[in-house]
Amino acid sequence: MLSKINLHAFKTIIIAALVIRMVAAIFSEGYAMHDDHFLIVESSSSWVAGHDYNNWLPWNQPDETKPEGHSFTYVGINYFYFYAANAIGIHDPKILMLINRLLHALFSLLIVFYGFKITEKLSNTKNAVIVGWFLALTWLFPFVGVRNLVEITCIPFMMGALWLAMKEKTVKNLLLAGIVMGMAVSFRYQVGVFAIGLALYFLVKKEFRSFIFYCGGVLLTFVITQGLVDYLIWGYPFAEMWGYLTYNLNEGTGYLPNKNFFIYVEVLMGAMLIPMGILLGIGFFKSAKKYLIIFLPSLLFLIFHSFYPGKQERFILPILPMFIMLGVMGYESLREKKFWGKFWNVSVKIFWVLNIPILLGITFTYTKKSRVEAMYYFYENNIKAEQVLIEGSGDDHTSMAPQFYAGNWDFYLNYKQVLTIDSTEQYDYIIFSTTINLEERINTYKTLFPNMELVQVCEPSYSDKFARWLNPNNRNEYFQIWATNSF
């Protein structure tokens, strides 16, 4: 049966990519990090319920209204999704997110599709097959492909724009390339550096007609998604973009400072594991002259983020598929030499030996499980609490609770990191995080609520425990939920 499968066929690669992403959508519950949940899901779903979780909307800001610098394009799309689901009677938070992940899984297939097609057009089918399998089954792609992460959801637009730009240089294709790239920028403002890189490519090649229509398409999308939308919300255009620029000029440089200039090169190579990542890095820089249409935008994006003081590993993910394509195509000439050809073949085998176990492990990973399950307890049991305390005095820390999973935006979450109580405190439920001094903390609150009762225990997943073992900064807590029975 397996011998009849053509591993060099585009159809086989797409089916494999689809299957693994469907598996991730079903089994990889939770959220990966703060931004893919709290900046997208919490905000958009709260708007549907008539709330404003992050107070982004001007009419919900207390005093001086100020744009936070978050584009409304992607979060707005999620708002319409939750609104439509609510209208047809889908309310269970886990079902809502399952459908959401399935939709993102399908959308992320475009990364594989365009990666194959672009490589085949610029190089050859052999390289396209290599790129296709890397994009389909590299350990990171299925996991992040089902998340609400703007660094990933902008990629299909970036690659679609590249594909249109390198096809026949008709007015339609060039204009569409700009429109699609404009969507990528509207999803994540930093992609603007990549968009500028493609415009510079047209100038370098003296393709002035291409430059004009491409830039016109980008501006058209940006005027509609950032100018018109912000005007309707704020009363003036490009409010969020200016808020973003102001924040990053004044405060953003101090956010997560990292002096390692090469961190993003390390991330790109590390994502593809070693030694394959090193070979792709070599190929990436060797591809500069021959594949400038992809290399120039990617290099500008890499340089910009490398120089910018605030750094997070996920910031560079938008060009990871380009790094892979350029790496494979750029290394091709070296593969013809005996030593480098053998090195490549050995590296490919090492890559798949390392990649497959990691891929299977992370594809079935339920991340932030205890936080999700703690909130889902309230939805599952149809509990309409008014005051809930998140008690974190054990390690002087409280993690933000994903209230979306409670299915209730009307109760108030109180966060407390110090073990002190007074007679005026009134809570319906207390959620104790971590096991540190747990008995002492519970007994202290029993002096105020003598009828307290343990109703739920929420353990972190095995993957969450492993992530915390690797890096203690990953706070994946153990939770106990207690009903105060005070009313």
Summary of the structure (lengths in Angstrom):
residues: 487
radius of gyration: 24.5
end to end distance: 64.6
largest distance: 78.9
contacts: 1634
relative contact order: 0.10
helix: 64%
strand: 6%
